[in-house]
Amino acid sequence: MNTKVFRNRDLGAALAQVGRELGPDALILDQRYVRGAAWWPFRRPRWEIVAAEAPEGNDIAAGEAIERLTAEVAELKERLTHLISAADLVRLPRTTRALSELYDLLCRKGMLPELAQELVLAAREELSAMAREQPTLVQGAVRRHLEQRVNTRPPRPVAGSGPLVVFLFGQSGVGKTTTLLKLAARQATLGRQVALINADMERPAARLETEELARALSLPITSVESRIDFEEAIASHYNKAALFVDTPGYSYRDTRHLRELAALVQLATRRQSFLVVPCSTPLEEMHRAIAGYRPLGLDGLILSKADESESLGIALTLACESDVPVAYISTGRHIPDDLEAATPEKLGQLLFKERPEQTLRSWPGPRWYRRPPLPGDNHKVPTLWRNIEKEVASCEESAQWINAGSGAAYAS
């Protein structure tokens, strides 16, 4: 690396000299302002700049550095927003520790800080001063206000003749095919005649997998590759109650293929369309997906992979903000069990669900308490519990003696 020192009384002139000699992409390694010496009259103040020529591939390195810096700034901005919201909440009057801790929990679960603050403040206004100190009562109040805000609605019946054609949209990997099989299998268990139409022409391997799963569930399936095939498939299953269509995983940015998919949807006279969105998707990405698929006609949202997400607050924020209602929640891979109709109560339960180890752990009691030994225990009986047993035994003996004496007195 060719390094050189530039000196000039004017900083701008020094930088211009660096650009002329080392190029516009030169690296500034150091710069400082050197003051003149009082004992030497000819040494005046000046700028010293240490610069070097830009190495090869510097554009790529600079681009990566800018990307990293941009990501760090975005992360710092997000943290600062959370801290400001938390500080505002703490400074508000009548805010207790239980309210602050629940607000922090909602933010850690991914809920928008503004929404979390509104819910906590609404709960604060509802509860009395004593109730605001109780975490259970605070959580119950916040949950009630959340359930009043979420937008959920079961699928509405569609009038007309012929089978109801159900379309599921979403990008690849969102759990669209698994959710489709759950919907179809659940209708089949209710005794309704259903069939599957595989319109995913983009992934042959996924098509074969879907066909194998459909056969394992004893569900008839037809694969199509064109609009004509799709019309023939609907006509061949005209006696069925419902047809479930697995669509290609086009991105909401792929407007050309989405227009083709919209033309395919128009071929069904009775139809319902749902967008499958994973619960772990960032909130802004969820809103972009809804806006991108909206021209296809969305009747509802299906929140998938709720069991895999630790940030269910994001999905709850979407349910409060979006005008497209949440229709179903997918909570696992089991077919058809892990699919539930979305209700405000169910969404609130998912947000405040406890981990299995928290559910099984019982309250330990005060520090002085020790449970009595069970028959299968091999450890020694705690001394404190042994003393308590002695006290109880002595009390029982005293009670028996008193009762015996009282009986003798009455007898006499």
Secondary structure, DSSP 8 states (H G I E B T S, - for coil): --EEEEEESSHHHHHHHHHHHH-TT-EEEEEEEE---TT-TT---EEEEEEE---TTHHHHHHHHHHHHHHHHHHHHHHHHHHHHHHHHHHSTT--HHHHHHHHHHHHTT--HHHHHHHHHHHHHHS-TTGGG-HHHHHHHHHHHHHHH--B-------SSS-EEEEEE--TTSSHHHHHHHHHHHHHHTT--EEEEE---S-HHHHHHHHHHHHHTT--EEE--SHHHHHHHHHHTTTSSEEEEE-----TT-HHHHHHHHHHHTT-SSEEEEEEEETTS-HHHHHHHHHHHGGG---EEEEE-GGG-S-HHHHHHHHHH-SS-EEEEE-SSSTTTSEEE--HHHHHHHHT---HHHHH------TT------TT--S---HHHHHHHHHHHHHHHHHHHHHHHHHHHHH-
